[in-house]
Amino acid sequence: MKLPLVAAFIATVLPLAADTGGFESFGEYEIRSQMKITGNGKVVQVPIKPLKLSVSSDGVSIRVSSAGKSDAWSTFTIYRSDGIGRQNTPGGPLEVVPGVQATSDHRGVHKHLRLTRDTLTLTIFPGVSDQTVVTHAVLASPPADEPAADPRKGSPAP
């Protein structure tokens, strides 16, 4: 893994403000799809309305909450920050993009979070169920009254 790529990504998650408990905004994502995978391999798409999520980080942990509800969140501990491998097309080449992976274990439920600059994938493994739930979200568009960031200056969002 190339060190500059990792350093650039980690720099986006380091805390910059003390008034948020050390957590700085990582971006807002919008849930687009959710599916359940059963123990026998059956995949069921779950109908879901788009829901915005706010993501913040202190460089060690990631907080995910419903947009506008900053007083209730799920916390994930980062365990990898050296990039995320992904394929954009079936059978296509594997590319490594800046990203982090984090986990949460709470009351017998294991959650795994994959987070890149443009996608969020949350996988939930309930302890007493044979169903795994996979939720996909993409970076949310800025509100219409806010101008989009100038790509030549770099984006503040991860």
DSSP file (Angstrom, degrees, kcal/mol; ACC not computed):
  #  RESIDUE AA STRUCTURE BP1 BP2  ACC     N-H-->O    O-->H-N    N-H-->O    O-->H-N    TCO  KAPPA ALPHA  PHI   PSI    X-CA   Y-CA   Z-CA
    1    1 A M              0   0    0      0, 0.0     2,-0.4     0, 0.0    82,-0.1   0.000 360.0 360.0 360.0 137.0    0.0    0.0    0.0
    2    2 A K     >  -     0   0    0      1,-0.1     4,-1.5    80,-0.1     3,-0.4  -0.610 360.0-142.2 -78.9 128.6    1.4    3.4   -0.9
    3    3 A L  H  > S+     0   0    0     -2,-0.4     4,-2.9     1,-0.2     5,-0.2   0.860  96.4  57.6 -60.6 -41.3    2.0    5.5    2.2
    4    4 A P  H  > S+     0   0    0      0, 0.0     4,-2.4     0, 0.0    -1,-0.2   0.884 105.4  52.1 -60.5 -36.0    0.9    8.9    0.7
    5    5 A L  H  > S+     0   0    0     -3,-0.4     4,-1.8     2,-0.2    -2,-0.2   0.933 113.5  43.2 -62.9 -46.6   -2.6    7.4   -0.1
    6    6 A V  H  X S+     0   0    0     -4,-1.5     4,-2.8     2,-0.2     5,-0.2   0.922 114.0  50.7 -65.8 -44.9   -3.0    6.2    3.5
    7    7 A A  H  X S+     0   0    0     -4,-2.9     4,-2.0     1,-0.2    -2,-0.2   0.895 109.2  51.3 -61.5 -40.6   -1.7    9.5    4.9
    8    8 A A  H  X S+     0   0    0     -4,-2.4     4,-0.7    -5,-0.2    -1,-0.2   0.895 113.1  45.0 -64.6 -39.2   -4.0   11.6    2.8
    9    9 A F  H >X S+     0   0    0     -4,-1.8     3,-1.0     1,-0.2     4,-0.6   0.923 111.6  50.7 -72.0 -43.1   -7.0    9.6    3.9
   10   10 A I  H >X S+     0   0    0     -4,-2.8     3,-1.4     1,-0.3     4,-0.9   0.870 102.7  62.1 -62.4 -35.3   -6.1    9.5    7.6
   11   11 A A  H 3< S+     0   0    0     -4,-2.0     3,-0.3     1,-0.3    -1,-0.3   0.798  98.8  57.0 -60.5 -27.3   -5.6   13.3    7.5
   12   12 A T  H << S+     0   0    0     -3,-1.0    -1,-0.3    -4,-0.7    -2,-0.2   0.688 109.9  43.5 -78.2 -16.7   -9.3   13.6    6.5
   13   13 A V  H << S+     0   0    0     -3,-1.4    11,-0.2    -4,-0.6    -1,-0.2   0.476  84.2 112.3-107.6  -2.5  -10.5   11.8    9.7
   14   14 A L  S  < S-     0   0    0     -4,-0.9    45,-0.2    -3,-0.3    43,-0.1  -0.425  80.1 -96.8 -69.2 145.4   -8.2   13.4   12.3
   15   15 A P        +     0   0    0      0, 0.0     8,-0.1     0, 0.0    -1,-0.1  -0.370  44.3 170.3 -66.2 138.1  -10.1   15.5   14.8
   16   16 A L        +     0   0    0      1,-0.2     2,-0.4    -2,-0.1     7,-0.1   0.508  61.3  51.2-121.0 -13.4  -10.1   19.2   14.0
   17   17 A A    > > -     0   0    0      1,-0.1     5,-0.7     5,-0.1     3,-0.5  -0.990  52.4-164.0-135.0 132.0  -12.5   20.6   16.5
   18   18 A A  G > 5S+     0   0    0     -2,-0.4     3,-1.4     1,-0.2     5,-0.1   0.700  83.5  74.3 -83.6 -20.2  -12.7   20.1   20.3
   19   19 A D  G 3 5S+     0   0    0      1,-0.3    -1,-0.2     2,-0.2    -2,-0.0   0.595  92.8  55.0 -73.0  -9.0  -16.3   21.3   20.7
   20   20 A T  G X 5S-     0   0    0     -3,-0.5     3,-1.1     3,-0.1    -1,-0.3   0.043 127.3 -94.2-107.5  24.5  -17.7   18.1   19.2
   21   21 A G  T < 5S-     0   0    0     -3,-1.4    -2,-0.2     1,-0.2    -3,-0.2   0.761  82.2 -55.4  70.8  23.5  -15.9   15.9   21.6
   22   22 A G  T 3 <S+     0   0    0     -5,-0.7     2,-0.5     1,-0.3    -1,-0.2   0.392 109.7 125.6  88.6  -3.5  -13.0   15.5   19.2
   23   23 A F    <   -     0   0    0     -3,-1.1     2,-0.4    -8,-0.1    -1,-0.3  -0.782  40.2-167.2 -95.0 130.9  -15.3   14.2   16.4
   24   24 A E  E     -A   57   0A   0     33,-2.6    33,-2.2    -2,-0.5    35,-0.1  -0.881  34.0 -92.1-114.9 146.5  -15.2   16.0   13.1
   25   25 A S  E     -A   56   0A   0     -2,-0.4    31,-0.3    31,-0.2     3,-0.1  -0.319  33.3-176.8 -60.1 134.1  -17.7   15.6   10.3
   26   26 A F  E     -     0   0A   0     29,-3.6     2,-0.2     1,-0.4    30,-0.2   0.625  55.9 -80.9-102.7 -24.3  -16.8   12.9    7.8
   27   27 A G  E     -A   55   0A   0     28,-1.4    28,-2.5   130,-0.2     2,-0.4  -0.756  39.2 -85.6 143.5 170.9  -19.7   13.5    5.5
   28   28 A E  E     -A   54   0A   0     -2,-0.2   112,-3.1   112,-0.2     2,-0.3  -0.952  38.6-169.1-113.8 135.1  -23.4   12.8    4.9
   29   29 A Y  E     -AB  53 139A   0     24,-2.6    24,-3.6    -2,-0.4     2,-0.5  -0.850  13.2-140.7-120.9 155.1  -24.5    9.6    3.2
   30   30 A E  E     -AB  52 138A   0    108,-3.2   108,-2.1    -2,-0.3    22,-0.2  -0.973  20.2-125.7-122.1 123.1  -27.9    8.5    1.9
   31   31 A I  E     +AB  51 137A   0     20,-3.1    20,-0.5    -2,-0.5   106,-0.3  -0.465  33.2 169.8 -65.6 130.6  -29.1    4.9    2.2
   32   32 A R  E     +     0   0A   0    104,-2.7     2,-0.3     1,-0.3    16,-0.2   0.669  57.6   8.4-114.5 -29.6  -30.0    3.6   -1.2
   33   33 A S  E     - B   0 136A   0    103,-1.6   103,-2.7    14,-0.1    -1,-0.3  -0.995  49.8-169.3-154.6 157.9  -30.6   -0.1   -0.7
   34   34 A Q  E     -CB  46 135A   0     12,-0.5    12,-3.1    -2,-0.3     2,-0.3  -0.990  10.4-178.9-147.7 141.5  -30.8   -2.9    1.9
   35   35 A M  E     -CB  45 134A   0     99,-2.4    99,-2.8    -2,-0.3     2,-0.4  -0.983  18.5-140.3-141.4 153.2  -30.9   -6.6    1.5
   36   36 A K  E     -CB  44 133A   0      8,-2.8     8,-2.8    -2,-0.3     2,-0.5  -0.924  10.9-160.8-110.5 138.4  -31.1   -9.7    3.8
   37   37 A I  E     -CB  43 132A   0     95,-2.9    95,-2.8    -2,-0.4     6,-0.2  -0.985  14.5-150.4-118.7 122.1  -29.1  -12.8    3.1
   38   38 A T    >   -     0   0    0      4,-2.5     3,-2.1    -2,-0.5    93,-0.2  -0.387  29.9-101.5 -89.8 168.7  -30.4  -15.9    4.8
   39   39 A G  T 3  S+     0   0    0      1,-0.3    92,-0.1     2,-0.1    -1,-0.1   0.750 121.9  54.7 -60.3 -26.1  -28.4  -18.9    6.0
   40   40 A N  T 3  S-     0   0    0      2,-0.1    -1,-0.3    90,-0.0    -2,-0.0   0.335 123.8-101.4 -91.8   8.2  -29.4  -20.9    2.9
   41   41 A G  S <  S+     0   0    0     -3,-2.1     2,-0.3     1,-0.3    -2,-0.1   0.479  70.5 148.5  91.7   2.8  -28.1  -18.2    0.6
   42   42 A K        -     0   0    0      1,-0.0    -4,-2.5    -5,-0.0     2,-0.5  -0.559  34.5-151.4 -74.1 132.5  -31.4  -16.6   -0.4
   43   43 A V  E     -C   37   0A   0     -2,-0.3     2,-0.5    -6,-0.2    -6,-0.2  -0.923  12.8-173.6-108.3 125.7  -31.0  -12.8   -1.1
   44   44 A V  E     -C   36   0A   0     -8,-2.8    -8,-2.8    -2,-0.5     2,-0.3  -0.976  19.6-137.0-122.6 120.7  -34.1  -10.6   -0.4
   45   45 A Q  E     -C   35   0A   0     -2,-0.5   -10,-0.3   -10,-0.2   -12,-0.0  -0.602  19.4-145.0 -73.0 132.7  -34.1   -7.0   -1.3
   46   46 A V  E     -C   34   0A   0    -12,-3.1   -12,-0.5    -2,-0.3     2,-0.2  -0.886  15.4-123.5-102.2 122.7  -35.7   -4.9    1.5
   47   47 A P        +     0   0    0      0, 0.0     2,-0.3     0, 0.0   -14,-0.1  -0.463  42.6 169.4 -64.1 131.6  -37.8   -1.9    0.4
   48   48 A I        -     0   0    0     -2,-0.2     3,-0.1   -16,-0.2   -14,-0.1  -0.995  32.6-128.9-147.8 138.1  -36.4    1.2    2.1
   49   49 A K        -     0   0    0     -2,-0.3   -18,-0.1     1,-0.1   -16,-0.0  -0.573  48.0 -87.9 -80.0 149.6  -36.9    4.9    1.8
   50   50 A P        -     0   0    0      0, 0.0     2,-0.4     0, 0.0   -18,-0.1  -0.353  50.3-172.5 -57.7 134.0  -33.8    7.0    1.3
   51   51 A L  E     -A   31   0A   0    -20,-0.5   -20,-3.1    -3,-0.1     2,-0.3  -0.998  17.6-133.3-133.7 129.0  -32.4    8.0    4.7
   52   52 A K  E     -A   30   0A   0     -2,-0.4    15,-2.4   -22,-0.2     2,-0.4  -0.646  20.3-164.3 -85.0 137.9  -29.6   10.4    5.3
   53   53 A L  E     -AD  29  66A   0    -24,-3.6   -24,-2.6    -2,-0.3     2,-0.5  -0.952  11.2-143.3-119.6 139.9  -26.8    9.5    7.7
   54   54 A S  E     -AD  28  65A   0     11,-3.3    11,-2.3    -2,-0.4     2,-0.4  -0.885  17.8-164.8-100.5 133.8  -24.3   11.8    9.3
   55   55 A V  E     +AD  27  64A   0    -28,-2.5   -29,-3.6    -2,-0.5   -28,-1.4  -0.971  12.4 168.9-122.2 132.1  -20.8   10.3    9.8
   56   56 A S  E     -AD  25  63A   0      7,-2.2     7,-3.1    -2,-0.4     2,-0.3  -0.944   9.0-167.9-137.9 160.8  -18.1   11.7   12.0
   57   57 A S  E     -AD  24  62A   0    -33,-2.2   -33,-2.6    -2,-0.3     5,-0.2  -0.991  27.7-160.1-148.7 152.8  -14.7   10.5   13.3
   58   58 A D        -     0   0    0      3,-1.6     4,-0.1    -2,-0.3   -44,-0.1   0.225  65.6 -97.7-111.2   9.5  -12.0   11.3   15.8
   59   59 A G  S    S+     0   0    0      2,-0.6   -45,-0.1   -45,-0.2     3,-0.1   0.210 120.8  50.7  93.6 -14.6   -9.5    9.2   13.9
   60   60 A V  S    S+     0   0    0      1,-0.4    18,-2.4   -47,-0.1     2,-0.3   0.639 114.7  28.0-118.7 -38.1  -10.0    6.1   16.2
   61   61 A S  E     - E   0  77A   0     16,-0.2    -3,-1.6    41,-0.1    -2,-0.6  -0.851  65.3-142.8-125.4 160.3  -13.7    5.7   16.2
   62   62 A I  E     -DE  57  76A   0     14,-2.7    14,-2.8    -2,-0.3     2,-0.4  -0.984  10.1-155.8-123.8 135.5  -16.6    6.5   13.8
   63   63 A R  E     -DE  56  75A   0     -7,-3.1    -7,-2.2    -2,-0.4     2,-0.4  -0.938   7.3-169.7-110.8 134.1  -20.0    7.7   14.8
   64   64 A V  E     +DE  55  74A   0     10,-2.4    10,-2.5    -2,-0.4     2,-0.3  -0.990  16.6 157.6-123.5 128.1  -23.0    7.2   12.5
   65   65 A S  E     -D   54   0A   0    -11,-2.3   -11,-3.3    -2,-0.4     2,-0.2  -0.944  49.1 -86.2-141.7 162.7  -26.3    8.9   13.2
   66   66 A S  E >   -D   53   0A   0      6,-0.4     3,-2.4     3,-0.3   -13,-0.3  -0.509  63.4 -93.0 -65.2 138.6  -29.5    9.9   11.4
   67   67 A A  T 3  S+     0   0    0    -15,-2.4    -1,-0.1     1,-0.3   -15,-0.1  -0.308 113.7  18.8 -56.4 132.5  -28.9   13.3    9.8
   68   68 A G  T 3  S+     0   0    0     -3,-0.1     2,-0.3     1,-0.0    -1,-0.3   0.386 105.4  90.4  87.2  -3.7  -30.1   16.0   12.2
   69   69 A K    X   +     0   0    0     -3,-2.4     3,-1.3     1,-0.1    -3,-0.3  -0.592  40.8 156.2-122.8  68.9  -30.1   13.7   15.2
   70   70 A S  T 3   +     0   0    0     -2,-0.3    -1,-0.1     1,-0.2     3,-0.1   0.512  63.1  70.4 -76.0  -3.7  -26.6   14.2   16.6
   71   71 A D  T 3  S+     0   0    0      1,-0.2     2,-0.4    -3,-0.1    -1,-0.2   0.535  98.1  49.9 -91.1  -5.4  -27.5   13.1   20.1
   72   72 A A  S <  S+     0   0    0     -3,-1.3    -6,-0.4    -6,-0.2     2,-0.3  -0.984  72.0 146.5-133.8 122.3  -28.0    9.4   19.2
   73   73 A W        -     0   0    0     -2,-0.4     2,-0.4    -8,-0.1    -8,-0.2  -0.945  44.0-119.2-148.2 165.4  -25.4    7.5   17.3
   74   74 A S  E     -E   64   0A   0    -10,-2.5   -10,-2.4    -2,-0.3     2,-0.4  -0.919  30.7-144.8-105.0 138.3  -23.7    4.1   16.8
   75   75 A T  E     -E   63   0A   0     -2,-0.4     2,-0.4   -12,-0.2   -12,-0.2  -0.894  14.1-171.1-110.2 134.6  -20.0    4.0   17.5
   76   76 A F  E     -E   62   0A   0    -14,-2.8   -14,-2.7    -2,-0.4     2,-0.6  -0.953  19.5-132.5-121.8 141.3  -17.6    1.8   15.5
   77   77 A T  E     -EF  61 103A   0     26,-3.0    26,-2.0    -2,-0.4     2,-0.3  -0.843  24.5-126.5 -95.6 124.2  -13.9    1.2   16.3
   78   78 A I  E     + F   0 102A   0    -18,-2.4    24,-0.3    -2,-0.6     3,-0.1  -0.508  36.2 165.4 -69.0 128.8  -11.6    1.6   13.3
   79   79 A Y  E     +     0   0A   0     22,-2.5     2,-0.4     1,-0.3    23,-0.2   0.540  66.3  33.4-118.9 -15.1   -9.4   -1.5   12.7
   80   80 A R  E     + F   0 101A   0     21,-1.7    21,-2.5     1,-0.1    -1,-0.3  -0.994  46.1 161.2-141.0 135.8   -8.1   -0.8    9.2
   81   81 A S        +     0   0    0     -2,-0.4    18,-0.2    19,-0.2   -71,-0.1   0.072  52.7  98.8-137.0  24.4   -7.3    2.4    7.5
   82   82 A D  S    S-     0   0    0      1,-0.3    18,-0.1    16,-0.1     2,-0.1   0.186  94.1 -76.6-101.8  17.4   -5.1    1.3    4.7
   83   83 A G        -     0   0    0     16,-1.5     2,-0.4   -77,-0.1    -1,-0.3  -0.317  39.7 -96.5 114.1 165.4   -7.8    1.3    2.0
   84   84 A I  E     -J   97   0B   0     13,-2.9    13,-2.6    -2,-0.1     2,-0.4  -0.980  26.7-137.9-123.1 130.7  -10.7   -0.6    0.7
   85   85 A G  E     +J   96   0B   0     -2,-0.4     2,-0.3    11,-0.2    11,-0.2  -0.735  34.7 162.9 -86.0 135.9  -10.5   -3.1   -2.2
   86   86 A R  E     -J   95   0B   0      9,-2.5     9,-2.7    -2,-0.4     2,-0.4  -0.995  33.0-142.7-151.9 156.7  -13.4   -3.0   -4.6
   87   87 A Q        -     0   0    0     -2,-0.3     7,-0.1     7,-0.2    -2,-0.0  -0.981   3.9-163.9-117.3 129.9  -14.5   -4.0   -8.1
   88   88 A N  S    S+     0   0    0      5,-0.5    -1,-0.1    -2,-0.4     6,-0.1   0.718  80.3  30.3 -85.7 -21.6  -16.6   -1.7  -10.2
   89   89 A T  S >  S-     0   0    0      4,-0.2     3,-2.6     0, 0.0    -1,-0.2  -0.988  98.5 -93.0-134.8 146.0  -17.7   -4.3  -12.6
   90   90 A P  T 3  S+     0   0    0      0, 0.0    -2,-0.0     0, 0.0     0, 0.0  -0.361 115.3   7.0 -57.4 127.8  -18.2   -8.1  -12.2
   91   91 A G  T 3  S+     0   0    0      1,-0.2     3,-0.1    -2,-0.1    -3,-0.0   0.419 104.8 130.2  79.3  -2.8  -14.9   -9.8  -13.1
   92   92 A G    <   -     0   0    0     -3,-2.6    -1,-0.2     1,-0.2     2,-0.0  -0.108  68.0 -68.8 -75.5 177.9  -13.2   -6.4  -13.4
   93   93 A P        -     0   0    0      0, 0.0     2,-0.5     0, 0.0    -5,-0.5  -0.338  46.2-118.0 -69.7 149.6   -9.9   -5.4  -11.8
   94   94 A L        -     0   0    0     -7,-0.1     2,-0.3    -3,-0.1    -7,-0.2  -0.769  34.4-171.1 -86.5 127.3   -9.7   -5.0   -8.1
   95   95 A E  E     -J   86   0B   0     -9,-2.7    -9,-2.5    -2,-0.5     2,-0.6  -0.904  18.4-136.0-118.8 150.1   -8.7   -1.5   -7.1
   96   96 A V  E     -J   85   0B   0     -2,-0.3   -11,-0.2   -11,-0.2   -13,-0.0  -0.923  25.9-178.0-105.9 124.0   -7.7   -0.1   -3.7
   97   97 A V  E     -J   84   0B   0    -13,-2.6   -13,-2.9    -2,-0.6   -92,-0.0  -0.849  39.5 -85.3-117.5 154.3   -9.3    3.2   -2.8
   98   98 A P  S    S+     0   0    0      0, 0.0    19,-0.6     0, 0.0     2,-0.3  -0.335  73.6 120.3 -57.8 136.6   -8.8    5.3    0.4
   99   99 A G  E     - G   0 116A   0    -18,-0.2   -16,-1.5    17,-0.2     2,-0.3  -0.971  48.3-122.1 178.0 170.6  -11.1    4.1    3.1
  100  100 A V  E     - G   0 115A   0     15,-2.4    15,-2.6    -2,-0.3     2,-0.4  -0.905  10.0-149.2-129.2 158.1  -11.5    2.6    6.6
  101  101 A Q  E     +FG  80 114A   0    -21,-2.5   -22,-2.5    -2,-0.3   -21,-1.7  -0.984  22.3 173.7-125.8 141.1  -13.1   -0.5    8.1
  102  102 A A  E     -FG  78 113A   0     11,-2.3    11,-3.2    -2,-0.4     2,-0.3  -0.964  14.0-150.5-145.8 158.2  -14.6   -0.5   11.6
  103  103 A T  E     -FG  77 112A   0    -26,-2.0   -26,-3.0    -2,-0.3     2,-0.3  -0.897   4.6-166.2-131.4 160.6  -16.6   -2.8   13.8
  104  104 A S  E     - G   0 111A   0      7,-2.1     7,-3.1    -2,-0.3     2,-0.5  -0.978   1.2-169.0-144.7 132.4  -19.1   -2.6   16.6
  105  105 A D  E     + G   0 110A   0     -2,-0.3     2,-0.4     5,-0.2     5,-0.2  -0.974  21.3 158.2-122.8 115.7  -20.2   -5.4   19.0
  106  106 A H  E >   - G   0 109A   0      3,-2.2     3,-1.5    -2,-0.5    -2,-0.0  -0.959  65.6 -19.3-144.8 121.1  -23.2   -4.6   21.1
  107  107 A R  T 3  S-     0   0    0     -2,-0.4    20,-0.2     1,-0.3     3,-0.1   0.879 126.9 -47.4  51.6  46.7  -25.7   -6.9   22.8
  108  108 A G  T 3  S+     0   0    0      1,-0.2    19,-1.0    18,-0.1     2,-0.5   0.527 113.3 115.7  78.9   5.7  -24.7   -9.9   20.7
  109  109 A V  E <   -GH 106 126A   0     -3,-1.5    -3,-2.2    17,-0.2     2,-0.5  -0.940  50.2-156.6-111.6 124.5  -24.9   -8.1   17.4
  110  110 A H  E     -GH 105 125A   0     15,-2.1    15,-3.3    -2,-0.5     2,-0.4  -0.866  11.2-170.2-100.0 129.3  -21.8   -7.7   15.3
  111  111 A K  E     -GH 104 124A   0     -7,-3.1    -7,-2.1    -2,-0.5     2,-0.4  -0.953   6.7-162.8-120.8 139.9  -21.7   -4.7   12.8
  112  112 A H  E     -GH 103 123A   0     11,-2.7    11,-2.8    -2,-0.4     2,-0.5  -0.986   6.3-163.1-122.9 130.9  -19.1   -4.1   10.2
  113  113 A L  E     -GH 102 122A   0    -11,-3.2   -11,-2.3    -2,-0.4     2,-0.5  -0.955   7.7-171.3-118.7 128.6  -18.6   -0.7    8.5
  114  114 A R  E     -GH 101 121A   0      7,-2.5     7,-2.6    -2,-0.5     2,-0.4  -0.986  15.7-176.8-114.9 125.2  -16.8    0.0    5.2
  115  115 A L  E     +GH 100 120A   0    -15,-2.6   -15,-2.4    -2,-0.5     2,-0.2  -0.980  11.0 162.5-133.0 124.4  -16.4    3.7    4.5
  116  116 A T  E     -G   99   0A   0      3,-2.8   -17,-0.2    -2,-0.4    -2,-0.0  -0.669  57.0 -87.9-122.5-177.6  -14.9    5.4    1.5
  117  117 A R  S    S+     0   0    0    -19,-0.6   -18,-0.1    -2,-0.2     3,-0.1   0.806 126.1  22.0 -62.5 -28.4  -15.2    9.0    0.3
  118  118 A D  S    S+     0   0    0     40,-0.2    21,-2.0     1,-0.1     2,-0.3   0.516 120.3  47.4-120.9  -6.3  -18.3    8.1   -1.8
  119  119 A T  E     - I   0 138A   0     19,-0.2    -3,-2.8   -90,-0.1     2,-0.4  -0.974  48.1-165.4-139.8 153.7  -19.8    4.9   -0.2
  120  120 A L  E     -HI 115 137A   0     17,-2.4    17,-2.6    -2,-0.3     2,-0.5  -0.997   9.4-173.3-133.3 128.5  -20.8    3.5    3.1
  121  121 A T  E     -HI 114 136A   0     -7,-2.6    -7,-2.5    -2,-0.4     2,-0.5  -0.989   1.9-170.6-125.3 123.2  -21.6   -0.2    3.5
  122  122 A L  E     -HI 113 135A   0     13,-2.5    13,-3.0    -2,-0.5     2,-0.5  -0.961   0.7-170.1-115.9 123.3  -23.0   -1.5    6.8
  123  123 A T  E     -HI 112 134A   0    -11,-2.8   -11,-2.7    -2,-0.5     2,-0.5  -0.961   5.6-161.5-115.4 126.8  -23.2   -5.3    7.4
  124  124 A I  E     -HI 111 133A   0      9,-3.0     9,-2.1    -2,-0.5   -13,-0.2  -0.931   7.5-170.7-114.8 127.2  -25.1   -6.5   10.4
  125  125 A F  E     -H  110   0A   0    -15,-3.3   -15,-2.1    -2,-0.5     7,-0.1  -0.861  14.8-152.0-116.1  92.7  -24.6  -10.0   11.8
  126  126 A P  E >   -H  109   0A   0      0, 0.0     3,-1.0     0, 0.0   -17,-0.2  -0.416  13.8-134.3 -65.0 140.3  -27.3  -10.7   14.5
  127  127 A G  T 3  S+     0   0    0    -19,-1.0   -18,-0.1     1,-0.2   -19,-0.1   0.793  99.1  35.5 -67.4 -30.6  -26.0  -13.3   17.0
  128  128 A V  T 3  S+     0   0    0    -20,-0.1     2,-0.3     3,-0.0    -1,-0.2   0.007 106.7  77.5-115.5  28.0  -29.1  -15.5   17.2
  129  129 A S    <   -     0   0    0     -3,-1.0   -91,-0.0     2,-0.1     0, 0.0  -0.954  66.0-142.5-135.3 153.4  -30.3  -15.3   13.6
  130  130 A D  S    S+     0   0    0     -2,-0.3     2,-0.4     2,-0.0    -3,-0.0   0.262  77.2  97.3 -95.4  12.4  -29.2  -16.8   10.3
  131  131 A Q        -     0   0    0    -93,-0.2     2,-0.4   -92,-0.1   -93,-0.2  -0.862  55.4-162.9-106.4 134.9  -29.9  -13.6    8.5
  132  132 A T  E     -B   37   0A   0    -95,-2.8   -95,-2.9    -2,-0.4     2,-0.5  -0.940  10.7-149.3-111.0 136.3  -27.3  -11.0    7.6
  133  133 A V  E     -BI  36 124A   0     -9,-2.1    -9,-3.0    -2,-0.4     2,-0.5  -0.925   9.7-168.1-111.2 127.4  -28.4   -7.5    6.7
  134  134 A V  E     -BI  35 123A   0    -99,-2.8   -99,-2.4    -2,-0.5     2,-0.4  -0.966   3.1-170.3-117.2 124.5  -26.4   -5.4    4.2
  135  135 A T  E     -BI  34 122A   0    -13,-3.0   -13,-2.5    -2,-0.5     2,-0.4  -0.956   3.9-161.1-117.6 130.1  -27.1   -1.7    3.8
  136  136 A H  E     +BI  33 121A   0   -103,-2.7  -104,-2.7    -2,-0.4  -103,-1.6  -0.912  12.4 173.6-112.8 137.0  -25.6    0.5    1.1
  137  137 A A  E     -BI  31 120A   0    -17,-2.6   -17,-2.4    -2,-0.4     2,-0.3  -0.963  14.6-151.2-137.1 155.5  -25.4    4.2    1.1
  138  138 A V  E     -BI  30 119A   0   -108,-2.1  -108,-3.2    -2,-0.3   -19,-0.2  -0.865  41.3 -78.9-123.1 158.9  -23.7    6.8   -1.1
  139  139 A L  E     -B   29   0A   0    -21,-2.0  -110,-0.3    -2,-0.3     2,-0.1  -0.364  56.4-120.3 -57.0 127.5  -22.3   10.3   -0.4
  140  140 A A        -     0   0    0   -112,-3.1  -112,-0.2   -87,-0.2    -1,-0.1  -0.406  22.4-110.3 -74.3 146.5  -25.3   12.6   -0.2
  141  141 A S        -     0   0    0      1,-0.1    -1,-0.1    -2,-0.1     3,-0.1  -0.462  40.3-102.6 -69.1 146.0  -25.6   15.6   -2.6
  142  142 A P        -     0   0    0      0, 0.0    -1,-0.1     0, 0.0     6,-0.1  -0.368  49.6 -86.0 -66.6 152.9  -25.2   19.0   -0.9
  143  143 A P    >   -     0   0    0      0, 0.0     3,-1.9     0, 0.0    -3,-0.0  -0.200  39.4-111.9 -56.1 152.9  -28.4   20.9   -0.3
  144  144 A A  T 3  S+     0   0    0      1,-0.3     4,-0.1    -3,-0.1     0, 0.0   0.775 116.6  56.8 -61.4 -27.2  -29.6   23.0   -3.3
  145  145 A D  T 3  S+     0   0    0      2,-0.1    -1,-0.3     0, 0.0     0, 0.0   0.539  96.9  75.0 -84.0  -4.6  -28.9   26.2   -1.4
  146  146 A E  S <  S-     0   0    0     -3,-1.9     2,-0.1     3,-0.0     3,-0.1  -0.907  84.8-123.7-106.2 133.2  -25.2   25.2   -0.8
  147  147 A P        -     0   0    0      0, 0.0     3,-0.1     0, 0.0    -2,-0.1  -0.459  32.8-106.6 -70.3 146.6  -22.7   25.5   -3.7
  148  148 A A        -     0   0    0      1,-0.1     2,-0.0    -2,-0.1    -7,-0.0  -0.372  43.8 -92.7 -68.4 151.9  -20.9   22.2   -4.5
  149  149 A A        -     0   0    0      1,-0.1    -1,-0.1    -3,-0.1     6,-0.1  -0.361  39.5-109.1 -65.9 145.1  -17.2   22.1   -3.5
  150  150 A D    >>  -     0   0    0      4,-0.2     3,-1.9     1,-0.2     4,-0.5  -0.679  23.3-149.5 -76.0 114.4  -14.7   23.2   -6.1
  151  151 A P  G >4 S+     0   0    0      0, 0.0     3,-0.5     0, 0.0    -1,-0.2   0.723  93.5  63.7 -62.3 -20.7  -12.9   19.9   -7.1
  152  152 A R  G 34 S+     0   0    0      1,-0.2     3,-0.1     2,-0.1    -2,-0.0   0.721 103.7  47.5 -74.5 -19.5   -9.7   21.8   -7.9
  153  153 A K  G <4 S-     0   0    0     -3,-1.9    -1,-0.2     1,-0.1    -3,-0.0   0.506 118.0-108.0 -97.5  -5.5   -9.4   22.8   -4.2
  154  154 A G    <<  -     0   0    0     -4,-0.5    -4,-0.2    -3,-0.5    -1,-0.1   0.212  33.3 -90.2  87.7 145.3  -10.1   19.4   -2.8
  155  155 A S        -     0   0    0     -4,-0.1     0, 0.0     2,-0.1     0, 0.0  -0.727  15.9-148.9 -93.8 137.4  -13.2   18.3   -1.0
  156  156 A P  S    S+     0   0    0      0, 0.0    -1,-0.1     0, 0.0    -2,-0.0   0.747  81.3  83.9 -72.9 -21.8  -13.6   18.6    2.8
  157  157 A A              0   0    0      1,-0.1  -130,-0.2    -3,-0.0    -2,-0.1  -0.571 360.0 360.0 -80.5 145.1  -15.7   15.5    2.7
  158  158 A P              0   0    0      0, 0.0   -40,-0.2     0, 0.0    -1,-0.1   0.484 360.0 360.0 -69.1 360.0  -13.9   12.1    2.8
